Amino acid sequence: MTGQTVYRGDMALIELFPGVTATNVIYRGGTTSSALSSVAEMWYRSPLKGDQFCTGGSASGELCNWTVDAVGIDTPVSFQGKPAGTLRNAVRGFINLTYGTKEGDSGGSVFTVRSDGQIAAKGIISAGSTVPGYGTVKPVSSVYFTDI
């Protein structure tokens, strides 16, 4: 961005027009769910290794039990098998599942569910992958996100 010295990944900018009221909610559950939860706050700090989080994407729905394993990383990304540039200053998380985020989830929410059921926003989904048998007996899926 003009005037910024820090490289960032995906971003979201929302413009509200006069007379338009915004509600702070995100969709929760599967891809066809209409369940909503209130977004009460932005997470109070940058992600740290070991943090737990959830993702919500239009293609995969809500997935929880992700764990942050790296922060501040730069990684090449691809779209439909073709190089699409480099994601910079990203956070990477993993989940021990044979599936994770899918193409079409980029721009989706990264969040933590608070004890009161409301949401603490953490970031925006940028990319993901699944590696069979990576590091464990089980397949591992990873997601890369931009910290808010």
Secondary structure, DSSP 8 states (H G I E B T S, - for coil): -TT--S-----------TT-----EEEESSTT--EEEEEEEE-SS---TT-EEEEEETTTEEEEEEEEEEEEEEEEEEETTEEEEEEEEEEEEEESSS----TT-TT-EEEEE-TTS-EEEEEEEEEEEEETTSSSSS-EEEEEEEE-
